[in-house]
Amino acid sequence: MSTAIIKPQWSFVTIALMVLGFIIFWPLGLAMLAYILWGENFGGSSEKAERWVNKQKEWARNCRHQSRRYSRHSSGNAAFDEYRSEQMKRLDEERRRLDEEVQEFDEYMRNLHMARDREEFDRFMRNRGRNGDSHSTTDNEEGGHYQGYGSDENRNRD
């Protein structure tokens, strides 16, 4: 016999509480929806609910232990375990070697980009000096010093 005041079924009251829960704070509406859909599993008694929660916790714990079991424990065959450990070491060394190659390649690409950017900037500065851009004036009214982006020697190089 269920003693719950609000039965876990689709009724005007449960739908109204669910909508009101979503309006006030969305997790409340979600909790009400879960109660409507799965509330019968609990049967209204705290013992059944506690048993269901414990069963779910045990299932999750077993899943975690099974994933560890496959990676750490012995297969029961010493020759296979030795072969597996050798292969795992070889794979680890290969992974380390590949990671080092990736780092070396990344560094090479950074240097290549830096050299290309440096070349483009130098070309820009040379062309800018030839075209007589308004920002690269060497004389001004206050002191006659250079106000451009490059140095005087870069401008006079061409």
Order of alpha helices (4+ residues) and beta strands (2+ residues): alpha-alpha-alpha-alpha-alpha
